[in-house]
Amino acid sequence: MEKRLTLFELNHWIGNALDDSIPGTVWVMAEIAELKENRNGHCYLDLAEKKGNEIIARGRATIWSYTFRILKPYFESSTGRKFTQGIKVLLHVSVEFHPVYGLSLNVKDIDPAYTIGDLALQRKEILDRLQNEGVFHMNKELALPLVPQNIAVISSKTAAGYQDFMNQLENNATGIKFYTHLFEAYMQGSEAVPSIVAALEKIFKYEWFFDAVAIIRGGGATADLSCFDDYHLAYHVTQFPLPVITGIGHEKDDTIADLVAHTRLKTPTAVAEFFINGAEEFMERLIRKKESLVHSIKRTVELKQEQLEENAALIQQNVSHFIYEKNRQLIKTGNLIQHGVHRFSFRKKYELNNLIHDLNSSLSVWRTERKNQLGLLKIRIKRALTEFLVKKETRLSLSGVRVKSESLRFLVRVQERIHLNESKVRLLNPDNILKRGFSLTLKDGLIVKSVRSLQVNDNIETRLADGRIKSTIIKKE
């Protein structure tokens, strides 16, 4: 019959067997699955070993308070990481078996070099994974707006870094206004990664409104920054549709979140200065363009004014020349008509004198030849001569009246043409065009030729014959 043992006896037997087979202390490699500190300063660990995602071994370990007070700061100062769950450690332990509490490991020492190597390996694996997935540079390739003024901020509301960031933005020297909205998250500890990812997901719903995302955290111990080396967080940053700017407040090393972000800056204040400098540079560019535009407009107005004055002088010169030519032609035509009338009158008078002379000669002949018939013919000749002279004078008078009438009609037609040409010239004068009810509409000193060049709230100037009207557009159709 097999020997029967009590549970205490069995556990005591197991303890003795362990003492005989594992004398002294050993170095054990494991991952801290859970860590608890009690009020007395003792630290209780749940250790695990994984193969892939499967846990193949578990065990409990204890670091007594007097040892824990030395090992914890030593580990954190050496590794730059917080002594917490989720990290791999190399522990120097003694194996103990208590009849009541069972198997336990009593931690005597810890090797930070092992954890540093493991953390470096993890970091390299994460960086290689992001590179292999082709997402490492995705956020860097996003175009940052020229003036990012709507900024989504991920930080702790009570963090000094957040207060510095807001103070720097709100009190910038140039008075540029920025809109910020805080998406609060934990900036350290086990809840940091899920809370930051959740904040990014909230911002994603309003990504059309924001220009950039600022992840900021004030200075602190390097051990508190391990959350920013998380793959899950880094992947979300690479996939985010807005440029991510980090200011995590440390200069010694770049976290993985820094490396995949669009822009990495040293402090929250530097992030604020980054946005302010970008806005100031854009303002300076606008001022330079404004000055260049004003100079170009002034030069254009001066050139147009010169051209207008030249055109006005040319029109005035042409009108004066036209009137002078028409007057000269009119005087020439009048002189020709007057000369023609004189010649016509002289010719007719010459013909009349010749006729009278011929008649006198004929009368003399007739008087000599027919002296005897003088009394009888005298009355007939006198009557005939009188009738002839009346007819000739009547014809001459009619010819003179006709010539005078034709001359006057010609002069009237020429005068009418001159008046018509003067009227045309006056109609072309801009002042007369305005007096007829027309107007000129100008914007910034330039004539408006189309309603498409005007916008609501634009200031325009209307020029009339007797003054100017300045207006503001409230509607256009």
C-alpha positions, 0 to 999 in steps of 0.5 A: 500500500502506497504511503499516505502524506498530509498536504503539509508533509507533501509540500514540505517534501517538495520544498526539501527536494527543491532545496536539494536540486536548486541550491543558492540563486539563479538568473531567470529571464521572464516578462512581467505580466502583472506588478503590484506594490503594497503599502509596506513597499513590497513588490509582487510580480506575476512572471510569464514566458511566451512563445508567440502569443501563447503563455508557456510558463508562469510564476510568482516573484517577490521583491521585498521592500528593502530590496525594491527601494534600491532595485527600482530606481537603479533599473529605471535610471539605467534603462530609461524605462519605468519598472512596470508590467509588459517588459522583459527582465533578467532577475537574480532569484532564490527559489522558495517553496512555502507550505501555505503559499506554494512556489515563489521566487525571491528577487535579489538583483536585476540586470538592466542590460538585458532589458535595455537590449530587449527594449532596443530589439523591440524598438527595432522590430517596430521600426522594421515592421513600419518600414516593411508595411510601407507606412513609416513616411506616410504622415511626413508626406502630407502637405502642411497647410500654409497657415495652420490655425485650426489645431487639434491638441492631444494632451493632459488638461492639467499638464504644464506643457499644455499651459505653456503651449496655449500661453505661447499661442494666445500671447504671440507678438503679432496677435495672430489668432489660433483656434485650438480644441483639446482632446484630453488623454493620458500622457504616461502609464498603461492607459496612455496608448489607448487614450491617445488612440481614442483622441485621434479617432475623435479628431478623425471625425472632424478632420475636415475642420482641423489643419494639424494635430499637436501631441504635446507633453511637458518634460519628465523622466525618460521612463515615463515616455515608453508609451510613445514607443508603442506600435499601435500608437505609431501605426495610428499616427502614420495612417492619420489624414492630418499632419501630426506635430509632436512636442513631447518635451525630451531631447535625448532620444526620439520616440517612435511616435516622433520618428513617424510624425510629420514634424518632431519638435523638442517642447510644447513651446517649440510646437507653438512657435512652429505654428506662429512662425509659419503664420508670421512667414505667411503674413510677411509674404502677403505683405510683400505681395500686397506692396508689390500689387499696390505698386503695380496698380499705381504704376498701371493707373499712372500709365493709363492716366498718361495714355488718357491724357495723350488720347485727350490731347490727340482728340483735341488736336484732331478736332481743332485740325478738322475744324480748321480744315473745314473752315479753310475749305469753306473760305476757299469755296466762298472765295471761288463762288464770289470770284465766279459771280464777279466773272459772270456779272462782268461777262454779262455786262461786257456782252450788254455793252457790246450789244448796246454798241452794236445797236448804236452802230446799227441805229447810226446806219439806219439813221443815215440810210433811212433818215426819211423813215426816222420818224416812222421807225423811231417809235418802233425802234424805241419800243423794240429797244425798250422791250429788248432792254427790259427782257435783257435786264429781267434775264440778267436779274433772274441770273443774278438771283439764281446765282445768289440763291445757289451760292446761299444754298451751297453755303448753308449745306457746307455750314450744316456739314460743319455743324454736324461734324462739330456735333459728332465731335461733341458726342464723342467727348466723355463729359458729354456722354456722362451728361446724357445720363450715362455713367462709369463704374470703377473698382479700385480705380479700374473701369468695371466691364463685367459683373463677374469681376465684382463680389458682394461687399466690394466697394465701387465708385460711380462717376456721373456728369456732376459728381461721384457716388461710392457704393458697397455691393449687397447683392448681384444678379 
